[in-house]
């Protein structure tokens, strides 16, 4: 007398190759191009019914937060099945799931493991059943079932082999679907957090500008009114207020560029005049460190079609960065010239330089080369990021050459006009 339940080992001896091997290979090709979990599941289940000669087949997956399996798909499709929870500890599917082995039922009437509720709800009579766990790296994700082998025949080893091969495809499909869901959740959360960040920056920048403007305005007014013995204290207030203003402007500039709210308002710009003004503005800061700040600029105006404010911000930040990271008695030189299609601005310093490992990241937001340098020189790591954004908004490019302990060279190209900028984008993309 045959046992009502037969358990096949998870790994079947493949020496006796199935006559359906070619068919299975073709099914695998079809599954690799399936667009979603439902399509994959239906292709798998159709293969199950065709290759095992079964009346119907289904896939069940573990229900989150419970000890039940839930029908994921069936073929032919019976939508009512998705409403039926199948207990892991009181079903044939649950037995295969728990033991991670393929289980064959010759006659469900002789098995106390058969979950009869499914037949009662659907009105379908189950006679024989072959259940295989869906495993991914040793973890049971669900179960694939073949039901009622036609001709009143018993399921055999070939059927088990076929079901296990298709269970492997189902495992990949379910795991891919899970990963896709996780990716989408992560992306949605990232979008939500990014919006919160952008809103915070926009609101904070707006709210800080007014009181900061009042602090600076009254400080400059008081400096003209008070005794000279108070100049030191007032200068400290002004210096730090200006520093705070710079941080706010840089943060706001990055945020505007990222959200697409920043606009390039093009008009005729003299890069020569901009560079000379910026050099004179920063000469005071350079003098405090006894740094020689020189320039070598073409006599022509170096005219470009661009946004003077944004070009100025980029050049200012690069020169200021050079001064900041150049030691006492060092040298900074600004070179500007016209080359075919562009105005080229180069800032050269003999400062502390940048380690090779940090060069690819130097234009990233909030990137700091070394923590001890941050403590010594201050800053939030936004200046060069802003400079890069402003240059690229014009269709230009910026890059860095540096040697630790020897200095750095920042090279910037600004297209002469918008047509040249469009051509430059294509060239740089290549």
RODO-2510 file (C-alpha; in nm, 4 decimals, decimal comma):
residues 430
     n   res          X          Y          Z
     1     x     0,0000     0,0000     0,0000
     2     x     0,1419     0,3365    -0,1019
     3     x     0,1784     0,6233     0,1451
     4     x    -0,0553     0,9158     0,0836
     5     x     0,2359     1,1633     0,1094
     6     x     0,5691     1,1329    -0,0672
     7     x     0,8521     1,3771    -0,0033
     8     x     1,1025     1,4228    -0,2833
     9     x     1,4525     1,5526    -0,1990
    10     x     1,5065     1,9144    -0,2877
    11     x     1,7834     1,8267    -0,5320
    12     x     1,6658     1,5660    -0,7849
    13     x     1,9114     1,3439    -0,9705
    14     x     1,9364     1,5032    -1,3131
    15     x     2,1092     1,2093    -1,4876
    16     x     1,7778     1,1089    -1,6468
    17     x     1,7215     1,4242    -1,8451
    18     x     1,3614     1,5247    -1,8921
    19     x     1,2077     1,5118    -2,2354
    20     x     1,0843     1,8609    -2,1580
    21     x     1,4296     2,0172    -2,1182
    22     x     1,4135     2,2077    -2,4456
    23     x     1,0680     2,3361    -2,3541
    24     x     1,1930     2,4501    -2,0122
    25     x     1,4841     2,6351    -2,1713
    26     x     1,2445     2,8224    -2,3953
    27     x     1,0255     2,9106    -2,0970
    28     x     1,3326     3,0484    -1,9173
    29     x     1,4035     3,2770    -2,2142
    30     x     1,0467     3,4029    -2,2089
    31     x     1,0585     3,4653    -1,8332
    32     x     1,3760     3,6739    -1,8620
    33     x     1,1879     3,9299    -2,0717
    34     x     0,8674     3,9384    -1,8638
    35     x     0,7711     4,2867    -1,7496
    36     x     0,6190     4,2264    -1,4056
    37     x     0,5569     3,9666    -1,1364
    38     x     0,2050     3,8876    -1,2574
    39     x     0,3221     3,8161    -1,6130
    40     x     0,6107     3,6059    -1,4837
    41     x     0,3812     3,4107    -1,2531
    42     x     0,1314     3,3372    -1,5283
    43     x     0,4067     3,2176    -1,7641
    44     x     0,5470     2,9913    -1,4933
    45     x     0,2114     2,8450    -1,4018
    46     x     0,1175     2,7800    -1,7635
    47     x     0,4472     2,5947    -1,7972
    48     x     0,3625     2,3955    -1,4832
    49     x     0,0258     2,2818    -1,6180
    50     x     0,1674     2,2054    -1,9638
    51     x     0,4786     2,0201    -1,8548
    52     x     0,3320     1,8231    -1,5638
    53     x     0,0011     1,7641    -1,7446
    54     x    -0,1941     1,9154    -1,4552
    55     x    -0,5428     2,0674    -1,4463
    56     x    -0,4343     2,3739    -1,2533
    57     x    -0,1382     2,5306    -1,0757
    58     x    -0,0798     2,8121    -0,8286
    59     x     0,1895     3,0155    -0,6530
    60     x     0,1599     3,1070    -0,2858
    61     x     0,3874     3,3494    -0,1024
    62     x     0,4473     3,4169     0,2641
    63     x     0,2127     3,6787     0,4021
    64     x     0,3956     3,9525     0,5899
    65     x     0,3460     3,9480     0,9648
    66     x     0,1525     3,6201     0,9797
    67     x     0,1887     3,2414     0,9758
    68     x    -0,0101     3,2107     0,6553
    69     x     0,0561     3,1720     0,2855
    70     x    -0,1417     3,3783     0,0361
    71     x    -0,2226     3,2903    -0,3247
    72     x    -0,0178     3,5143    -0,5503
    73     x    -0,1392     3,3724    -0,8835
    74     x    -0,3194     3,0750    -1,0319
    75     x    -0,3628     2,9166    -1,3758
    76     x    -0,6289     2,9046    -1,4990
    77     x    -0,6899     3,2215    -1,3027
    78     x    -0,9269     3,1992    -1,0058
    79     x    -0,9373     3,5402    -0,8392
    80     x    -1,1280     3,4126    -0,5380
    81     x    -0,8144     3,2314    -0,4248
    82     x    -0,6432     3,5563    -0,3228
    83     x    -0,9013     3,5931    -0,0425
    84     x    -0,8059     3,2617     0,1204
    85     x    -0,5253     3,2480     0,3805
    86     x    -0,3514     2,9091     0,3870
    87     x    -0,2053     2,8174     0,7292
    88     x     0,1573     2,7075     0,7209
    89     x     0,1088     2,4561     1,0014
    90     x    -0,2055     2,2896     0,8588
    91     x    -0,1637     2,2521     0,4819
    92     x     0,0349     2,0594     0,2232
    93     x     0,1751     2,3871     0,0934
    94     x     0,2773     2,4705     0,4493
    95     x     0,4469     2,1299     0,4837
    96     x     0,6573     2,1923     0,1731
    97     x     0,7311     2,5446     0,2972
    98     x     0,8388     2,4303     0,6454
    99     x     1,0470     2,1329     0,5364
   100     x     1,1866     2,3074     0,2242
   101     x     1,1220     1,9895     0,0283
   102     x     0,8985     1,8891    -0,2596
   103     x     0,5871     1,7057    -0,1385
   104     x     0,3595     1,4798    -0,3488
   105     x     0,0036     1,3838    -0,2483
   106     x    -0,1395     1,0905    -0,4425
   107     x    -0,4839     1,1169    -0,2849
   108     x    -0,5681     1,4183    -0,0686
   109     x    -0,8624     1,2298     0,0806
   110     x    -0,6109     1,0133     0,2681
   111     x    -0,4119     1,3119     0,3994
   112     x    -0,4950     1,5006     0,7168
   113     x    -0,2579     1,7741     0,5961
   114     x    -0,4864     1,8843     0,3153
   115     x    -0,6377     2,2275     0,3753
   116     x    -0,9984     2,1642     0,2763
   117     x    -1,1151     2,5243     0,3069
   118     x    -0,9728     2,6092    -0,0357
   119     x    -1,1911     2,3477    -0,2085
   120     x    -1,4942     2,4512    -0,0058
   121     x    -1,4636     2,8181    -0,1050
   122     x    -1,3838     2,7576    -0,4726
   123     x    -1,6052     2,4520    -0,5295
   124     x    -1,3063     2,2784    -0,6916
   125     x    -1,2201     1,9173    -0,5982
   126     x    -0,8525     1,8474    -0,5386
   127     x    -0,7490     1,4841    -0,5934
   128     x    -0,3688     1,4903    -0,6227
   129     x    -0,1164     1,7589    -0,5486
   130     x     0,2536     1,8302    -0,5985
   131     x     0,3962     2,1155    -0,3871
   132     x     0,7490     2,2590    -0,4153
   133     x     0,9033     2,5292    -0,1934
   134     x     1,0169     2,8475    -0,3623
   135     x     1,3655     2,9000    -0,2237
   136     x     1,6045     3,1911    -0,2594
   137     x     1,9468     3,1451    -0,1009
   138     x     1,8012     2,8951     0,1442
   139     x     1,5088     3,1174     0,2454
   140     x     1,1571     2,9914     0,1725
   141     x     0,9635     3,2660    -0,0072
   142     x     0,6549     3,0632    -0,0911
   143     x     0,5276     2,7476    -0,2602
   144     x     0,4405     2,6464    -0,6157
   145     x     0,1730     2,3790    -0,6597
   146     x     0,0575     2,1517    -0,9417
   147     x    -0,2936     2,0124    -0,8859
   148     x    -0,4738     1,7062    -1,0290
   149     x    -0,2464     1,5303    -1,2758
   150     x    -0,4631     1,4392    -1,5724
   151     x    -0,5688     1,0814    -1,6431
   152     x    -0,5877     1,0074    -1,2688
   153     x    -0,2094     0,9476    -1,2771
   154     x     0,0381     1,0020    -0,9935
   155     x     0,3007     1,2736    -0,9973
   156     x     0,6488     1,1322    -1,0524
   157     x     1,0130     1,2328    -1,0233
   158     x     1,0165     1,4078    -1,3609
   159     x     0,7219     1,6201    -1,2494
   160     x     0,9059     1,7089    -0,9293
   161     x     1,2158     1,8059    -1,1269
   162     x     1,0125     2,0277    -1,3594
   163     x     0,8356     2,1931    -1,0669
   164     x     1,1640     2,2614    -0,8879
   165     x     1,3174     2,4205    -1,1969
   166     x     1,0154     2,6458    -1,2347
   167     x     1,0188     2,7170    -0,8603
   168     x     1,3686     2,8564    -0,9148
   169     x     1,2297     3,0918    -1,1773
   170     x     0,9500     3,1902    -0,9406
   171     x     1,2038     3,2607    -0,6647
   172     x     1,3918     3,5012    -0,8900
   173     x     1,0686     3,6696    -0,9977
   174     x     0,9444     3,7150    -0,6388
   175     x     1,2814     3,8366    -0,5147
   176     x     1,3133     4,0811    -0,8053
   177     x     0,9642     4,2115    -0,7293
   178     x     1,0585     4,2562    -0,3636
   179     x     1,3766     4,4402    -0,4547
   180     x     1,1865     4,6610    -0,6981
   181     x     0,9347     4,7456    -0,4253
   182     x     1,2172     4,8284    -0,1860
   183     x     1,3853     5,0454    -0,4490
   184     x     1,0616     5,2332    -0,5175
   185     x     1,0016     5,2874    -0,1455
   186     x     1,3577     5,4090    -0,1020
   187     x     1,3284     5,6412    -0,4012
   188     x     0,9961     5,7799    -0,2784
   189     x     1,1424     5,8349     0,0675
   190     x     1,4476     6,0035    -0,0849
   191     x     1,2203     6,2322    -0,2893
   192     x     1,0198     6,3168     0,0226
   193     x     1,3308     6,3915     0,2277
   194     x     1,4822     6,5925    -0,0572
   195     x     1,1683     6,8045    -0,0775
   196     x     1,1763     6,8590     0,2983
   197     x     1,5419     6,9595     0,2707
   198     x     1,4742     7,1982    -0,0185
   199     x     1,1786     7,3536     0,1631
   200     x     1,3830     7,3946     0,4802
   201     x     1,6720     7,5582     0,2950
   202     x     1,4412     7,7913     0,1035
   203     x     1,2462     7,8982     0,4131
   204     x     1,5531     7,9272     0,6353
   205     x     1,7489     8,1277     0,3772
   206     x     1,4567     8,3645     0,3301
   207     x     1,3963     8,4123     0,7028
   208     x     1,7650     8,4659     0,7846
   209     x     1,8303     8,7279     0,5184
   210     x     1,6180     9,0000     0,6809
   211     x     1,7646     8,9907     1,0350
   212     x     2,1140     8,9415     0,8916
   213     x     2,0697     9,2448     0,6689
   214     x     1,9647     9,4492     0,9726
   215     x     2,2674     9,3284     1,1709
   216     x     2,5048     9,4297     0,8909
   217     x     2,3308     9,7600     0,8246
   218     x     2,3353     9,8726     1,1861
   219     x     2,6905     9,7461     1,2352
   220     x     2,8190     9,9558     0,9455
   221     x     2,6180    10,2534     1,0778
   222     x     2,7579    10,2151     1,4293
   223     x     3,1116    10,1853     1,2963
   224     x     3,0781    10,5339     1,1532
   225     x     2,9402    10,6690     1,4805
   226     x     3,1349    10,5088     1,7655
   227     x     3,4813    10,5725     1,8974
   228     x     3,7662    10,3947     1,7202
   229     x     3,8351    10,1865     2,0301
   230     x     3,5198     9,9867     1,9478
   231     x     3,6239     9,9154     1,5878
   232     x     3,7705     9,5760     1,6728
   233     x     3,4468     9,4518     1,8275
   234     x     3,2345     9,5873     1,5437
   235     x     3,4687     9,4438     1,2825
   236     x     3,4296     9,1002     1,4428
   237     x     3,0510     9,1361     1,4224
   238     x     3,0678     9,2470     1,0583
   239     x     3,3179     8,9768     0,9603
   240     x     3,1102     8,6959     1,1079
   241     x     2,7847     8,8373     0,9752
   242     x     2,9403     8,8485     0,6277
   243     x     3,0564     8,4895     0,6745
   244     x     2,7033     8,3869     0,7680
   245     x     2,5720     8,5759     0,4653
   246     x     2,8143     8,3839     0,2421
   247     x     2,6992     8,0486     0,3857
   248     x     2,3337     8,1409     0,3309
   249     x     2,3977     8,2552    -0,0269
   250     x     2,5997     7,9428    -0,1128
   251     x     2,3391     7,7114     0,0378
   252     x     2,0620     7,8934    -0,1442
   253     x     2,2552     7,8845    -0,4731
   254     x     2,3060     7,5077    -0,4514
   255     x     1,9419     7,4551    -0,3675
   256     x     1,8206     7,6760    -0,6530
   257     x     2,0460     7,5001    -0,9033
   258     x     1,9298     7,1561    -0,7902
   259     x     1,5601     7,2408    -0,7911
   260     x     1,5834     7,4070    -1,1304
   261     x     1,4703     7,7469    -1,0015
   262     x     1,8030     7,9112    -1,0856
   263     x     1,7928     8,0909    -1,4209
   264     x     2,0823     8,2174    -1,6328
   265     x     1,9950     8,5736    -1,7330
   266     x     2,2246     8,6244    -2,0272
   267     x     2,3664     8,9580    -2,1284
   268     x     2,7024     9,0933    -2,2387
   269     x     2,9579     9,0327    -1,9632
   270     x     3,3173     9,1504    -1,9428
   271     x     3,5048     8,8692    -1,7713
   272     x     3,8134     9,0909    -1,7510
   273     x     3,6252     9,3506    -1,5465
   274     x     3,4708     9,0809    -1,3231
   275     x     3,8081     8,9229    -1,2485
   276     x     3,9717     9,2586    -1,1688
   277     x     3,6863     9,3553    -0,9339
   278     x     3,6995     9,0201    -0,7558
   279     x     4,0774     9,0315    -0,7188
   280     x     4,0554     9,3787    -0,5634
   281     x     3,7790     9,2636    -0,3286
   282     x     3,9823     8,9653    -0,2082
   283     x     4,3139     9,1462    -0,1933
   284     x     4,2417     9,2577     0,1645
   285     x     4,1869     8,8983     0,2728
   286     x     4,5038     8,7871     0,0944
   287     x     4,7033     9,0671     0,2566
   288     x     4,6047     8,9455     0,6044
   289     x     4,7989     8,6245     0,5315
   290     x     5,0714     8,8092     0,3420
   291     x     4,9687     8,6177     0,0294
   292     x     5,0681     8,7646    -0,3050
   293     x     4,7506     8,7892    -0,5182
   294     x     4,8467     8,8667    -0,8788
   295     x     4,6801     8,8451    -1,2173
   296     x     4,7712     8,8003    -1,5818
   297     x     4,4748     8,9064    -1,7933
   298     x     4,4332     8,9803    -2,1646
   299     x     4,3982     9,3489    -2,2480
   300     x     4,0708     9,2751    -2,4288
   301     x     3,7447     9,2752    -2,2324
   302     x     3,6989     8,8965    -2,2734
   303     x     3,3306     8,9326    -2,3571
   304     x     3,0870     8,6433    -2,3046
   305     x     2,7099     8,6137    -2,3262
   306     x     2,6193     8,5095    -1,9732
   307     x     2,4954     8,5910    -1,6250
   308     x     2,7438     8,8306    -1,4642
   309     x     2,6335     8,7498    -1,1096
   310     x     2,6719     8,3740    -1,1514
   311     x     3,0017     8,3967    -1,3384
   312     x     3,1251     8,6290    -1,0655
   313     x     3,0198     8,3881    -0,7909
   314     x     3,2093     8,1014    -0,9530
   315     x     3,5314     8,3028    -1,0006
   316     x     3,5039     8,4573    -0,6517
   317     x     3,4614     8,1177    -0,4840
   318     x     3,7578     7,9643    -0,6676
   319     x     3,9940     8,2514    -0,5848
   320     x     3,8718     8,2660    -0,2250
   321     x     3,9279     7,8901    -0,1935
   322     x     4,2857     7,9369    -0,3206
   323     x     4,3520     8,2088    -0,0613
   324     x     4,1949     8,0043     0,2178
   325     x     4,4116     7,6997     0,1531
   326     x     4,7358     7,8820     0,0809
   327     x     4,9682     7,9298     0,3760
   328     x     5,1276     8,2514     0,4969
   329     x     5,3567     8,4195     0,2423
   330     x     5,2143     8,2071    -0,0394
   331     x     5,1162     8,3037    -0,3929
   332     x     4,7892     8,3033    -0,5890
   333     x     4,7776     8,3978    -0,9569
   334     x     4,4681     8,4481    -1,1715
   335     x     4,5091     8,4059    -1,5477
   336     x     4,2336     8,4973    -1,7936
   337     x     4,2496     8,4775    -2,1716
   338     x     4,0374     8,4092    -2,4760
   339     x     4,0777     8,0791    -2,6560
   340     x     3,8755     7,9558    -2,9558
   341     x     3,5081     7,9607    -2,8501
   342     x     3,5746     8,0295    -2,4817
   343     x     3,7100     8,2585    -2,2163
   344     x     3,9515     8,0622    -2,0019
   345     x     4,0069     8,1531    -1,6364
   346     x     4,2818     7,9757    -1,4409
   347     x     4,3518     8,0131    -1,0681
   348     x     4,6946     7,8897    -0,9581
   349     x     4,8179     7,8627    -0,6003
   350     x     5,1152     7,7150    -0,4178
   351     x     4,9038     7,6161    -0,1191
   352     x     4,8578     7,2894     0,0696
   353     x     4,7258     7,1016    -0,2350
   354     x     4,4717     6,8201    -0,2414
   355     x     4,5372     6,4478    -0,1894
   356     x     4,4860     6,2406    -0,5043
   357     x     4,2062     6,0370    -0,3440
   358     x     4,0059     6,3536    -0,2733
   359     x     4,0324     6,5177    -0,6158
   360     x     3,7316     6,3319    -0,7711
   361     x     3,5108     6,4541    -0,4835
   362     x     3,6301     6,8099    -0,4435
   363     x     3,3266     6,9629    -0,6198
   364     x     3,0719     6,7607    -0,4205
   365     x     2,8444     6,9415    -0,1755
   366     x     2,9726     6,9594     0,1834
   367     x     3,2824     6,7580     0,0938
   368     x     3,5743     6,8263     0,3251
   369     x     3,9235     6,7083     0,2358
   370     x     4,0421     6,6599     0,5933
   371     x     3,8653     6,7208     0,9218
   372     x     4,1681     6,8981     1,0689
   373     x     4,1718     7,1345     0,7702
   374     x     3,8059     7,2114     0,8254
   375     x     3,8740     7,3015     1,1864
   376     x     4,1719     7,5157     1,0866
   377     x     4,0250     7,6959     0,7856
   378     x     3,6484     7,6718     0,8472
   379     x     3,3885     7,6403     0,5756
   380     x     3,1084     7,4023     0,4884
   381     x     3,2453     7,2610     0,1640
   382     x     2,9965     7,4496    -0,0529
   383     x     3,2086     7,7104    -0,2326
   384     x     3,3563     7,4873    -0,5028
   385     x     3,0276     7,3021    -0,5456
   386     x     2,8543     7,6334    -0,6137
   387     x     3,1324     7,7393    -0,8507
   388     x     3,0943     7,4202    -1,0527
   389     x     2,7165     7,4598    -1,0739
   390     x     2,7437     7,8195    -1,1917
   391     x     2,9982     7,7279    -1,4586
   392     x     2,7960     7,4312    -1,5861
   393     x     2,4769     7,6383    -1,5966
   394     x     2,6553     7,8383    -1,8686
   395     x     2,7502     7,5208    -2,0542
   396     x     3,1100     7,5588    -1,9400
   397     x     3,3435     7,3190    -1,7624
   398     x     3,5744     7,3300    -1,4632
   399     x     3,8444     7,0915    -1,3530
   400     x     4,1271     7,0634    -1,1062
   401     x     4,4912     6,9633    -1,1086
   402     x     4,6613     6,9375    -0,7717
   403     x     4,9560     6,7888    -0,5873
   404     x     4,9524     6,7559    -0,2120
   405     x     5,1937     7,0013    -0,0537
   406     x     5,2613     7,1813    -0,3829
   407     x     4,9411     7,3602    -0,4754
   408     x     4,6415     7,3498    -0,7062
   409     x     4,5324     7,4725    -1,0480
   410     x     4,1609     7,5334    -1,1160
   411     x     4,0797     7,5764    -1,4854
   412     x     3,7446     7,7123    -1,6006
   413     x     3,6029     7,7535    -1,9517
   414     x     3,3103     7,9901    -2,0173
   415     x     3,1522     7,9639    -2,3663
   416     x     3,1423     8,2918    -2,5566
   417     x     2,7679     8,2594    -2,6242
   418     x     2,4689     8,0256    -2,5905
   419     x     2,5324     7,8623    -2,9300
   420     x     2,8878     7,7845    -2,8285
   421     x     2,7535     7,6548    -2,4959
   422     x     2,5238     7,4105    -2,6775
   423     x     2,8114     7,2913    -2,8943
   424     x     3,0316     7,2618    -2,5854
   425     x     2,7770     7,0392    -2,4112
   426     x     2,7904     6,7960    -2,7012
   427     x     3,1689     6,8032    -2,7107
   428     x     3,2071     6,7511    -2,3365
   429     x     2,9441     6,4730    -2,3436
   430     x     3,1607     6,2842    -2,5895
***
